[in-house]
C-alpha cells in the first residue's frame, strides 16, 4: 500500500510550479521518460489555468 500522505504533499508541491519551472525541468531532464513526464506536468498545470480562465469568461 502506498503512502497517500506523501503523494498528496508531492501534488501540492507540483501545483506550485510555474511555467518557467516546468520548462527548466524539461530542459534538464536526464532521460526521455523524465522529459515526457515533466512535459505532461506542465500541460496539466496549463490546462488547469485555462479551465479557470474559461470558467470566468476571461478569454
BALOBA-1460 file (C-alpha; in Angstrom, 3 decimals):
// residues 59
<rec num="1" residu="x" x="0.000" y="0.000" z="0.000"/>
<rec num="2" residu="x" x="1.369" y="3.419" z="-0.915"/>
<rec num="3" residu="x" x="1.878" y="6.340" z="1.414"/>
<rec num="4" residu="x" x="-1.048" y="8.520" z="0.326"/>
<rec num="5" residu="x" x="0.022" y="11.435" z="2.511"/>
<rec num="6" residu="x" x="3.423" y="11.527" z="0.788"/>
<rec num="7" residu="x" x="1.810" y="11.747" z="-2.648"/>
<rec num="8" residu="x" x="-0.634" y="14.410" z="-1.503"/>
<rec num="9" residu="x" x="2.346" y="16.502" z="-0.439"/>
<rec num="10" residu="x" x="4.033" y="15.891" z="-3.805"/>
<rec num="11" residu="x" x="0.869" y="17.003" z="-5.579"/>
<rec num="12" residu="x" x="0.756" y="20.211" z="-3.543"/>
<rec num="13" residu="x" x="4.384" y="20.933" z="-4.437"/>
<rec num="14" residu="x" x="3.797" y="20.233" z="-8.129"/>
<rec num="15" residu="x" x="0.815" y="22.619" z="-8.150"/>
<rec num="16" residu="x" x="3.181" y="25.431" z="-7.089"/>
<rec num="17" residu="x" x="5.340" y="25.062" z="-10.209"/>
<rec num="18" residu="x" x="5.413" y="27.992" z="-12.602"/>
<rec num="19" residu="x" x="5.709" y="27.560" z="-16.375"/>
<rec num="20" residu="x" x="9.392" y="28.507" z="-16.271"/>
<rec num="21" residu="x" x="9.943" y="25.840" z="-13.609"/>
<rec num="22" residu="x" x="8.443" y="23.091" z="-15.735"/>
<rec num="23" residu="x" x="10.459" y="24.315" z="-18.723"/>
<rec num="24" residu="x" x="13.639" y="24.075" z="-16.677"/>
<rec num="25" residu="x" x="12.702" y="20.552" z="-15.591"/>
<rec num="26" residu="x" x="12.101" y="19.550" z="-19.216"/>
<rec num="27" residu="x" x="15.375" y="21.053" z="-20.395"/>
<rec num="28" residu="x" x="17.403" y="19.466" z="-17.610"/>
<rec num="29" residu="x" x="15.722" y="16.046" z="-17.600"/>
<rec num="30" residu="x" x="18.219" y="13.206" z="-17.615"/>
<rec num="31" residu="x" x="16.114" y="10.816" z="-19.660"/>
<rec num="32" residu="x" x="13.484" y="10.992" z="-22.379"/>
<rec num="33" residu="x" x="10.961" y="9.457" z="-19.988"/>
<rec num="34" residu="x" x="11.587" y="12.163" z="-17.394"/>
<rec num="35" residu="x" x="11.322" y="14.848" z="-20.061"/>
<rec num="36" residu="x" x="7.955" y="13.473" z="-21.182"/>
<rec num="37" residu="x" x="6.752" y="13.329" z="-17.581"/>
<rec num="38" residu="x" x="7.671" y="16.969" z="-16.933"/>
<rec num="39" residu="x" x="6.005" y="17.981" z="-20.201"/>
<rec num="40" residu="x" x="2.812" y="16.247" z="-19.069"/>
<rec num="41" residu="x" x="3.008" y="18.023" z="-15.707"/>
<rec num="42" residu="x" x="3.396" y="21.363" z="-17.491"/>
<rec num="43" residu="x" x="0.461" y="20.571" z="-19.782"/>
<rec num="44" residu="x" x="-1.683" y="19.570" z="-16.809"/>
<rec num="45" residu="x" x="-0.929" y="22.815" z="-14.972"/>
<rec num="46" residu="x" x="-1.618" y="24.865" z="-18.101"/>
<rec num="47" residu="x" x="-4.952" y="23.097" z="-18.611"/>
<rec num="48" residu="x" x="-5.956" y="23.894" z="-15.030"/>
<rec num="49" residu="x" x="-5.238" y="27.585" z="-15.628"/>
<rec num="50" residu="x" x="-7.088" y="27.539" z="-18.948"/>
<rec num="51" residu="x" x="-10.105" y="25.952" z="-17.290"/>
<rec num="52" residu="x" x="-10.207" y="28.726" z="-14.676"/>
<rec num="53" residu="x" x="-9.988" y="31.405" z="-17.369"/>
<rec num="54" residu="x" x="-12.828" y="29.803" z="-19.332"/>
<rec num="55" residu="x" x="-14.985" y="29.462" z="-16.225"/>
<rec num="56" residu="x" x="-14.540" y="33.162" z="-15.506"/>
<rec num="57" residu="x" x="-15.190" y="34.148" z="-19.144"/>
<rec num="58" residu="x" x="-11.863" y="35.988" z="-19.232"/>
<rec num="59" residu="x" x="-10.848" y="34.949" z="-22.736"/>
